[in-house]
Amino acid sequence: MSEMHILENERLKISVSDHGAELCSIYNKKEDREMIWTADPAYWNRHAPVLFPFVGKVTGGYYTYEGQKYPMGQHGFARDREFALLEMTENTVVHSLTSDEASLRVYPFEFVLEIVHKLDGNCVTVEWKVKNIGNKKMYYSIGGHPAFCVEQLEGSRVVFDGLKNLTRVAIDPVTEGVDVDHPETLELRDGVYQVEEHTFDRDALIFDHNQVKCVSLETAEGKRLVTLSCPDAHSVGIWSPVKRQAPFICLEPWIGRCDNSGFVGELKDKFDVQSLEAGESFETAYRILIGE
């Protein structure tokens, strides 16, 4: 049975579950409001899942490693596994997931994934630590999928401070891969993109090539709700359920992402796939700042 672990200070109260090591709540005491999506299944039944060892979908639901096909669902399997609680302090929760027989059947690499949540003032830091404990090169992707409540979708402001425009790629509805052959320019006004009725008709807005290091959500009136800082993210996705007008927006930092349209090659050749030699490890983090 999954347990929920609480960290609290004078500004925020956060909840982290053993299931998926998922951040399930950020309660803003000052404004008496929940910042993380409530996982209402009428729209989307998750809060802020970790995406590992894949981000997004693989072509046809399979990927190929050394000539063998392996089935893999969207966003990998870590979000649906029970993590072990390694440590809990006044302001830190540490979880760990280790490869096992079940994971090796669909992902033939031995690993340890450690996820750390830290609370400091009005900031929540999420750390990822990936270690290859096997004896061969390991390929992986990792990403975050935190969903933040908005009063209404249309009119909400997505803010990229200091940027005039961004190059966006879209997901092809037929192949369900990224259409990299037809990039689009997203024009910003003083760094602001205002969400429209049809913004998410073609799924996520995807920004590759380290374009986005920081992104914020604001109300239609310009009140800042949350800022996500992700300096190491190779790609960033902005998502809300397609054509649903759901009252939340996801700000997603990714290292690696779903396949490009039509990709059927080896795992090692997948777009932005990461690798670790035997015994190597990788660490990174993103930060969620609540309010101004």
N, C-alpha and C positions, 0 to 999 in steps of 0.2 A: 504494500500500500504506500503510495507516494505521500511524502510529508511536505508541508509548506514551511519555509524558514523566513523569519521576519527580521529585517534590519530597520532601525528607526532612529531619527534624530529630531531636532526641533523644526526642521523644514519638511522632511519627507518620511514616508513609511513605505518600504518596498517588501514584496513577497517573491520568493524564488522557490520553485518546486523541484523535487527530486526527479520528476518526470520530465525528461528532456533538458534538465537544468535550466528551465525556462523562467524568465522574468515575467511574472504574472500580474504584478501591480506596481504602480508608482503613485502613491496617494499624496497629493499636494495639500499639506495641512493649511498653509496660508490661505489658499483659495477654496478649500473644502471641495476638491474635485479629483476624480480619478483621471490619470493621464494615459494609462495603457488600456487598450481595447479590452472589453470584458469577455471576449470569446463567445458572444452570442451566436449560436449555430445558424440562426436565420441569415447571417451574413458570412461569418468566418469563425471557425471554432478554435482559434489559437490566439495567443497574446503576443509573443516575441520569440518564436522558435529559433534555435540554432540550425544552420543548414550545413550538414556534413555527412559523408565525404563528398557530396555533390551539391551544387547550387543549381536550382531549376531542373528542367527535364533533360533527359538524354534521348536521342533520336530513337523513336519506336519503343521506348521503355527498356532498351538494352544498351550496354556499352561493350567494347571489345578490348580485351587485354591479352596480349600474346596469342592472338588468334582465337581465343575462346570468348563467347558471349556470356555476359552476366546480366540478369534482370536488375533494374534499379528504378525505384519510384522517384517522384518529384522531390527534390531537396534532400535526398539521402535518407538515412534511417535514424540518425542520432536524436532527432526531435521526438521520436516515438519510443525511445529506450529509457530505462530507469538508470539514473546515474547514482554513483556512491557519494555520500557526503564525506568529504575528507577533513574539512575543518570549518569551524564557525567561530568568529570572534564578534566583538561589539559592532564592527563595521564591515565585516567580510564574510562571504559564504564561498566555499570552494567545493566544486563537484568534479567527479572523474568518471569517464567511461573507457573501458578497456575492451579490445577486440576479443571475441569468443567464437565458439563453433558456429553460432548462428550468423554472426557478421562475416565470418570467413567464407561462408557459402555464397555470399553475394558480393563480397569485397575482399579479395585475397591478399590482404595486407594486415600485418600486426601493428597495432597502434595504441596509444593512450591519448585521449582528448580530455584536457582539463579546462574547466570554465570557472572563472572567478568573477563574482559580483562584489563591487565595493561601493559603499555609500559615504559621501563626503559633502556636507552642506546640502546644496541643491543639485548635486552632480552624482550620477550613477555611472560607474565605469564597468564595462564588460570586457574581461580579458580572455583570450583564447590561447591555449598552449597545446600544440600538436607534436607528438613524438613518435618517430618510427622505431618500434622495438623489434622489428623483424630483421631479416638478413638480406633483404633486397630493396631496391629503390621503390619508394612508395609514391603514388600519385593521388592527389586529392584537391578538393576545393573547399572553402569554408565561407560562411556568410551569416549575417544577422537579418532578422525579419521583424523588427519591433513595429507594432501598430499603435498609433497614437489617436486618441479620441479628438474629434472636431465637432463643433456645434452643428455645422452642416457642411457637406462636401463642396458643393458649388459655391464659389466665392472665396473659399479658403486660399490663403497665400502660401506658396512654397518659395522660400527665400534663399538665394545663392549670393551672399554678400560679396560685392566686388566684381561680379561677372556680368557681361553684357549679353552673352548668348552661350548656348551649349549645343553640342552635336548629339542628337538622340538617335538611337536605333530602336526599332519596334520588333515585336514578336509576330512572325507570320502565322495567321490563323490556320493555314492548311498544314504546314510542316511542324508548327509549334516550336520552331527554332528561331534564332535571331536573324533578321533580314539585314545583314551587314552590307549588302550591295546597294541599299537605298537609304542612306543616312539622311536625317532631316535636321534643319537648324531650328532650335527653340529660342526664340527671341525673348529677352527679359527687359523689363522696365525697372531701372534702378536695382537690378538683381532680383526682381520679383516675377514669378509666374503665378498668375491667378487661375485656380482650378475652374474649368468650365464643365458644362453638362456632359460633353462627350470626351473629356480628357482621357478617361480610362477605357474607352470603347475598344481599343486595340491592346488591352492589357497594360503592362508596366511601361513607364518611361525609363529607358535604360541609357546610362551615360558611361561609356567605356573610357579607357586610357587615362585614368587618374584625373579626370576633369574636375571632380567634385571632392573637396576635402572637408566641407562643412555645409550643412543644409538645415534650415529652420522651417517650422510651421507657424503661421500666424492666422489670427482670425481675419475676417473680411475687413475689419476696421483697423488692422495693423497691430493688434496686440500679440506679442510673441508668446507662444505656448511652450515650445520645446526646440532645442537645438541639438543636432547630432553632429559630433565631431569625429571624423574618420580619416585621418591623414594617410593611413596605409591602404585604404580601399582602392583596388584597381578599377572596380566598377561600382556604380550606385544605381539602385532601382527605386523608383517612386511608384507605389501601387495602391490601388483600392479595387475591390471586386468589379469585374467588367460589367458595365451598364447596370449597376445596382444602387448607386447613390448612397453607399454605405457611410455611416458617420465616423469613419476613421481613415487615416492615411498612413501607409507604411513607408518608413525611410530606411532603406536596406543597404548596408555596406557589404560588399562582396569582394572576395579574392578568388577569382574564377567565377564562371557563370554557366548558364545553359548552353547547349550546343548551338553553333551557327546552323542555319537552314541547310539541310541536306548532308550534314556531316555524318559519315559512317566509318571513319578511320579508327585507328588505334587510340587507346586512352592517352598515350603519351603525346599525341598530336592534337588533342582537344584544345579549344580556345582557352588560353590563359590557365591551363592546368598547372598545378604546383607540384613540386617533387621534393622528397627528402631521401637522402641516402641512409643506409642502415645506421641506426644510432643517433641520427641528427634530429633536431627539434626546431620548431618555429613558434614565435610568440608575437602577438599583436593585441591591440585593444581599440575599442571605440567608446565614446563618452556621450551620455545623455544629460544635457543641462536643462533644468526645468525653469521656465520663466525667463525674465530679462537677464 
